[in-house]
Amino acid sequence: IFLRRAVELLQEKGGHTVNLDVTLICEVPKIGPHREAMEKRIADIAGIEPRRVSVKATTTERLGFTGRGEGIAAQAIATVRLPRES
């Protein structure tokens, strides 16, 4: 829902997404078996090619709420292009 709204706001300004980089922070589940499907779905929502999306995962070595398996955290960086203002 958040990604879809962010894309809408970007498009309202005449912009578009160039690349997306997502890092998931969790002990479980293992992301590897789901990575390609996640990249494809994120690309579909963002309106870009799957090759422009990167999903990877890391752990906190069992520290904090993610390390205890109580949740998953995510960090994302997007490269976007906006039209030049005249």
N, C-alpha and C positions, 0 to 999 in steps of 0.2 A: 504494500500500500504506500509506504513512504517513497520507494523508488519511483513508482508510477506518478505520484504527485510531483516529485522533483523533476521528472522528465517533462510533465505538463508545464510547470513553471518555466523551465528552460525554453521550451518551444514557444511559449507566449512571448518571450523576449527575442524570438527569432534565432535562437541558438540550437545547437545539437551536441550530443555526446560524442567524443572522439574515442576515448578509452576508459575502461573501468578496472580498478585493481581492488580486490576484496581479500582481506585476511580474516579468517575465522579463528577464534581463540577458544579451544576446548580440548578436553582429554578424550571424550567420546561424544559422538560416534567418529569413526575414522572418516575423513572427508574424501579420500582418494576414490573410492568406488562411486561417489556421487558427483565428483567435480565436473565432469563433462556435462552432465544434465543440468547442474546449477549454472554453469557458464552459458549454456544455451538458453535457459529460461531468463536469466538476467539480461542477456542480449536481446531477446524478444521484447522484454518490457522496455528496454532502453532504445530500441529501434536501431541497433547496430549489429554488425557481424559478430558471431561467437569468438572469432580470433582476436577481437578487440577487448575481450573480457578475460581477466585472470582471477582465478579463485585458488587460494592456497590456505593452509592451516598451520597453526603452531599450538604449542601447549604452554602452560605456565609452570610446568614441572610440579604439578600437584599443589600449587599455591593459590590461595584465594578461592572465590566462589566457583570459578571455572575449573580450578584444579580439584576441587572437591566434587565435581560433577553436578553442581547445583544450577548451572546455566551455561550459556554460550555467549561470548562477546564477539563483536565484529568491528572491523575498521575498514573504511573504504575511501579510496581516492578516485576522483573523476577528473579527466581532462575534458574540458568543454570548449566549444568555439562559439563566440557571440559575434554578431555583426558589429562592424565599426560604427561609431556614432559620427554623424556629420557635423 
